[in-house]
């Protein structure tokens, strides 16, 4: 998802920046509200931001796309701090990675945030919420969220590249060409992301349940529904 400067057109870069900016407003409002209600929330955001920075900084170059394959960390972050807060964290992480690590570019922060911070975050969170609704164990719902969110991030990134660079090639065909450029490196990374999302979330629930009352609340609901059914 670290598309470099000079690959996307200026018009596309402006559009992605505008779309990202529109999503940051509700993110800031959500964070302000939760900080008032939960004194642990602010340091939890900081800790999660560091985790996303480290996780998404590990990379394998993909010459076909002019980018890199990375795990994302945003599906896990969306479960821990919420999807909108994760969008803001992603934008900040991508900015510092572009400045200090040379991963991605300044003009493409909007596009990279849309792929990793929006597409990867929301798809991962929706998978988590869906499988928890159907009473899946925490570790399984988290693993599926990590796997799907990782792959959707790169589908979105490949689509951004295809929209700008498909030329006379049909858009869908070019989209799949770019995505298959990621495929050989991204599929094992998605499996790894599924594993560590499950392990980390399960460990957090076991060791610091006070930091994840929303996750445990879902668990209590599931147990309550199960007990009612048995009764």
N, C-alpha and C positions, 0 to 999 in steps of 0.2 A: 504493500500500500504506500510505499515511499516513492511516489513518482517524482522525478527530478524536475528542476526548473528547465524551461525551454521545450518541454515535450508537448504540453497542452497549449492551446491558443490563448491569447490574452482574454478574449471574450469568455471562454469556458472558465478560466481562472476566476474572473469576476463573478460569474454566475455561482460557482461553487462557494466562493467567499460569502456571497449574499445569503445563500441557503444555509450555510453554517451559522452566520451571524443571527439569522432569524430563529435558530434553535437554541442559541446560547441564552437568550432572554428568559425563557421558561426554566432553563437549567439553573440560572442564578437565583430566580425566585424560589425554586424547589430547595436549593441549598440553604438559603436564608431561613426558610420556614423550618427545615429540619434541624438546623443548628440551634434555633430557639428551643425546640422540643427535646433535643438530645445533645448533652454536652460532649458525648464521645464522637459525634458525627464529624466534626471538623478534623480532628486528628486521624479519623478513619479515612477521610477523603485524601489526606496527605499521604498516608501509608499506601493507599490504593494507587495513587498517582505514581509513587516511586515504583511500585510493582509493575504497573503498565509500562513505565519508561524502560525498566530493565528487560521485561519479557519481550517487548516489541523491538528492542534494540538488537536482539540476536537475529542475524540475518544470513541468508544464502543468496548470492547474486543470481539474477535471471536475465541473461543477455538479450533474450528475445523481446522482452518488454521494456528494457531500459530501467528496470526497477529491481526489487529484491523480494524474496519470500521471507516472511517472519511469522512467528506466533504473534498473537495480538494482545491477549490479556483483557480485552474489553468485555467479552461475555462474562468472565468471572467478576469484573468490576461492576457490571450492570446488576448482578445479583446482590453484591455486597453494599453498594452505595446508591443504586437506582440508575435507570437508563439515561435520564436527562443529565444528571451529575456526571455520568461517564462521558457524555458528549463533550462537556466542558473540559474534563480531565484530558481527554484525547487531544483536543486542540492545543492545550498547553504542552502536553508531552511531545507532540509533533513539532511544535515550535522549537523547543529546546533540543530535540534530536537534529533538526535542520541546522541550528546554530552551532552546536557543539560537536555533533558526530558526523555531519554531512549526510545524514539520511533524509532523503526528500529535499524539497526546496521551499523557499519562502513563498513564491508565487503559487505553489501547489498545496499549501497548508489546507485551504478550503476543500480541495478535491480529496486529499488524503484523509481529512476529518470526515468527509461524507462517506468514504468507504470503510475506514476502520472505526470511527467514532459514532457513525449513524447506522450504516448498514450492518456492520458486524455486531454492534451493541444491541440494536433493536431486534435483530433476528435471533441472537442468542438469548436475550431476555424473554422473547415471546415463546421460544421453545421451552425454556425453563418453566415459565408460567403455565404453559399448556400441559406439560407432563406432570407438574406438581398438582394441577387440577385433577388429573386422572390418577392421582395417588402413587405416582412413581417415587421411589426412594430418592433422597436428596442427592446421593452420589450419582445416580443414573441420570436424573434430570440435569445435573450440573455437567456431566460428561457430554450429553447430547447438545447442550447449549454451547459448550466450548467447541465441539466439532463443527456444528452448523454455523456458528458465528464466525469462525475462522474461514471457512470456505466461502461464505457469503461476502466477507470482506474482499476476497480476491475476485469473486464474480463482479462485484461493484467496481473494483479498480480496473479490471479488464474492460468493463463496459465504458468507463471514462476514457480509456485509451482508444477503444474502438470508435467511439463517437467522433473523436478528433482526427484519427489517423486511418480510417477505413478506406478513404479515397474512392476508387471505383469498385472495390470489393463490397459485397453486401454487408450491411452492418452486423447482422447476426453471425455470419460466417467469420468476419474479422474478430468479433467478440470472443467466439469459441477458440480462434487461433491464439489470441492473447491469453485466454484462460488456460489453454493446454500448455502454453509456455510456462505458466506457473505450476501446472499439475504435478510433474515429477518431484518437485521439491515441496510443494504445499500439502499434498495428501499426507505424507508422514508427519509433517508439522501439525496438521489438524488432528491427527490421532494423538500426538503428544499433548496438544492443547486440551483435548478431551480428558486425558488422564490427569494432568496436573490441575485442571479446573475441578475435577471430582475430588482429588486428594486434598487440595488446599481448602476447599469449602467444607468438606467433611471434618478436616482437622480444626478449622475455625469454629465450627458448630460444637465440636467436642471439647475444645480448650477454652474458648471465649464466647459462650452462648450469649452473654450480655451485649456483645457487639452486633448480634444478628437477630434481634427480636422478631423482625418480620419473617425471617426464614423459619424460626421455631414456631411462630404463630401459625404459619401454614401447616407445620408438622402437627401441632396440637389439633387443628381443624380436621386433618386427615384421620388422626387417631380417634377423635370424637365421633366422626362419621362412621368409622369402622366399628367402634363400640356400640353405637346406636343400631347399626345393622345387625350385629351379633345378638343384641338384646331382643 
